[in-house]
Amino acid sequence: MRSTAIEEHKQSLILSSRQKDILSGLLLGDGHLETQNRGRTYRLKVEQSVRKKEYVEWLFQEFRDFVRTEPKEKEKTRNGSRTTNVGFSTLSVGNFRFHAQQFYRGKQKVVPKLIGKLLSPLVLAVWFMDDGSQKSSLHKARILNTQGFRKQEIRQLIRILDTQFDIQAKLRNQKDGYQIYIAAASADRLKQIIEEHVVPCMRYKL
């Protein structure tokens, strides 16, 4: 039986502009929305390596009103290798419906047609924290792991990085899809745009 108090709490929730930006960044990265009632409500699932626990804790605090339980660690075994992840899930609420409609076609994650209107420095920062990296310790180029998106969608993201943020990038072919390769010449520009939003444990990526 559903708790009346929980349902009343859900009805009182409002998704702030900051939370909307963070959610957009997560959905460009590893964040996941799921529904159990054919799209009436959705819950956000966040899961990262335990090495990124500080980042998960930051996300948890940002969505604190939407979450009932603290982030939890869990062990996974894949191909004989054991890893520890940490994550949390929000309540299932209607507040996430707009983002679900924009970022999903069925169960397939997509880049929204209006991504140019959604993308902001905070969105870019969360996207980079979630799914970005430095090419190598000897190279200033940065990578955004976009393998889950289609080639034309990634090209759209590259155009927007250029026109809205003056960041030069290109497609990088990988076995499992395409990455966004941010040229070394634009690494400082990227850092300038997102640095104030990057949590301490993720600053190594800059």
PEZICOR-V301919 format. One record per backbone hydrogen bond with DSSP energy under -0.5 kcal/mol. NH is the residue of the N-H (numbers start at 0). CO is the residue of the C=O. If there is no record, write none. Layout:
<<NH/CO> <NH/CO>>
This chain:
<<6/2> <7/3> <8/4> <9/5> <10/6> <11/7> <11/8> <12/8> <12/9> <15/13> <19/15> <20/16> <21/17> <22/18> <23/19> <24/20> <25/21> <26/22> <27/23> <28/24> <30/25> <31/44> <33/42> <39/36> <41/92> <42/33> <44/31> <45/87> <47/85> <49/83> <51/48> <52/49> <55/51> <56/52> <57/53> <58/54> <59/55> <60/56> <61/57> <62/58> <63/60> <65/62> <66/63> <71/86> <73/84> <75/82> <77/75> <77/80> <80/77> <82/75> <84/73> <85/47> <86/71> <87/45> <89/43> <90/65> <92/41> <92/90> <95/92> <96/93> <99/95> <100/96> <101/97> <102/98> <103/99> <104/107> <107/104> <109/102> <111/109> <114/111> <116/113> <117/113> <118/114> <123/119> <124/120> <125/121> <126/122> <127/123> <128/124> <129/125> <130/126> <131/127> <132/142> <134/140> <135/138> <138/135> <141/181> <142/132> <143/179> <144/130> <145/143> <148/145> <153/149> <154/150> <155/151> <156/152> <157/153> <158/154> <159/155> <160/156> <161/157> <162/158> <163/159> <164/159> <164/160> <165/161> <166/160> <167/165> <169/180> <171/178> <173/176> <176/173> <178/171> <179/143> <180/169> <180/178> <181/141> <181/179> <182/167> <182/180> <185/182> <186/183> <187/183> <189/185> <190/186> <191/187> <192/188> <193/189> <194/190> <196/193> <197/193> <197/194> <201/198> <202/199> <204/201> <205/202>>
